[in-house]
Amino acid sequence: MDGITWEEPFCGEGASCFRLGTDPAGHAYIAIAGQEENRLTDTRDALRALILGIKDGKADHLL
Protein backbone atom coordinates (compact mmCIF):
# COMPACT_ATOMS: atom_id res chain seq x y z
CA MET A 1 0.00 0.00 0.00
CA ASP A 2 1.77 3.19 -1.22
CA GLY A 3 5.22 1.87 -0.19
CA ILE A 4 4.30 2.04 3.50
CA THR A 5 5.68 -0.65 5.78
CA TRP A 6 3.12 -1.13 8.56
CA GLU A 7 4.02 -2.56 11.97
CA GLU A 8 1.78 -5.12 13.64
CA PRO A 9 -1.20 -3.42 15.38
CA PHE A 10 -0.95 -2.17 18.97
CA CYS A 11 -4.19 -3.11 20.68
CA GLY A 12 -5.63 -2.17 24.05
CA GLU A 13 -8.26 -4.11 25.91
CA GLY A 14 -11.64 -3.32 24.36
CA ALA A 15 -10.14 -0.54 22.23
CA SER A 16 -9.26 0.09 18.63
CA CYS A 17 -5.92 -1.15 17.40
CA PHE A 18 -3.43 1.41 16.13
CA ARG A 19 -0.78 0.80 13.49
CA LEU A 20 2.45 2.69 12.89
CA GLY A 21 4.13 2.74 9.52
CA THR A 22 7.03 4.33 7.66
CA ASP A 23 8.02 4.74 4.04
CA PRO A 24 11.36 5.06 2.22
CA ALA A 25 10.87 8.84 1.82
CA GLY A 26 11.09 9.40 5.59
CA HIS A 27 7.40 9.80 6.36
CA ALA A 28 5.69 8.20 9.36
CA TYR A 29 2.05 7.14 9.60
CA ILE A 30 -0.46 6.35 12.34
CA ALA A 31 -3.79 4.70 11.56
CA ILE A 32 -6.50 2.58 13.10
CA ALA A 33 -6.00 -1.03 12.00
CA GLY A 34 -8.20 -1.74 9.02
CA GLN A 35 -8.50 1.97 8.20
CA GLU A 36 -4.96 2.60 6.96
CA GLU A 37 -6.29 4.70 4.07
CA ASN A 38 -7.37 7.31 6.70
CA ARG A 39 -3.94 7.86 8.16
CA LEU A 40 -2.18 10.69 9.95
CA THR A 41 1.09 11.55 8.21
CA ASP A 42 4.18 13.35 9.52
CA THR A 43 7.94 12.91 9.56
CA ARG A 44 9.84 10.09 11.25
CA ASP A 45 11.33 12.73 13.57
CA ALA A 46 7.83 13.75 14.64
CA LEU A 47 6.90 10.10 15.27
CA ARG A 48 10.12 9.63 17.26
CA ALA A 49 9.30 12.71 19.38
CA LEU A 50 5.75 11.41 19.99
CA ILE A 51 6.97 7.98 21.10
CA LEU A 52 9.69 9.43 23.34
CA GLY A 53 7.20 11.85 24.89
CA ILE A 54 4.78 9.03 25.63
CA LYS A 55 7.61 6.96 27.14
CA ASP A 56 8.55 9.96 29.32
CA GLY A 57 4.99 10.09 30.69
CA LYS A 58 3.85 13.25 28.90
CA ALA A 59 0.55 11.56 27.95
CA ASP A 60 -0.11 9.81 31.28
CA HIS A 61 -2.91 12.29 32.08
CA LEU A 62 -4.88 10.77 29.17
CA LEU A 63 -5.01 7.36 30.86
C-alpha positions in Angstrom: 0.0 0.0 0.0 1.8 3.2 -1.2 5.2 1.9 -0.2 4.3 2.0 3.5 5.7 -0.6 5.8 3.1 -1.1 8.6 4.0 -2.6 12.0 1.8 -5.1 13.6 -1.2 -3.4 15.4 -0.9 -2.2 19.0 -4.2 -3.1 20.7 -5.6 -2.2 24.0 -8.3 -4.1 25.9 -11.6 -3.3 24.4 -10.1 -0.5 22.2 -9.3 0.1 18.6 -5.9 -1.2 17.4 -3.4 1.4 16.1 -0.8 0.8 13.5 2.4 2.7 12.9 4.1 2.7 9.5 7.0 4.3 7.7 8.0 4.7 4.0 11.4 5.1 2.2 10.9 8.8 1.8 11.1 9.4 5.6 7.4 9.8 6.4 5.7 8.2 9.4 2.1 7.1 9.6 -0.5 6.4 12.3 -3.8 4.7 11.6 -6.5 2.6 13.1 -6.0 -1.0 12.0 -8.2 -1.7 9.0 -8.5 2.0 8.2 -5.0 2.6 7.0 -6.3 4.7 4.1 -7.4 7.3 6.7 -3.9 7.9 8.2 -2.2 10.7 10.0 1.1 11.6 8.2 4.2 13.3 9.5 7.9 12.9 9.6 9.8 10.1 11.2 11.3 12.7 13.6 7.8 13.8 14.6 6.9 10.1 15.3 10.1 9.6 17.3 9.3 12.7 19.4 5.8 11.4 20.0 7.0 8.0 21.1 9.7 9.4 23.3 7.2 11.9 24.9 4.8 9.0 25.6 7.6 7.0 27.1 8.5 10.0 29.3 5.0 10.1 30.7 3.9 13.2 28.9 0.5 11.6 28.0 -0.1 9.8 31.3 -2.9 12.3 32.1 -4.9 10.8 29.2 -5.0 7.4 30.9 
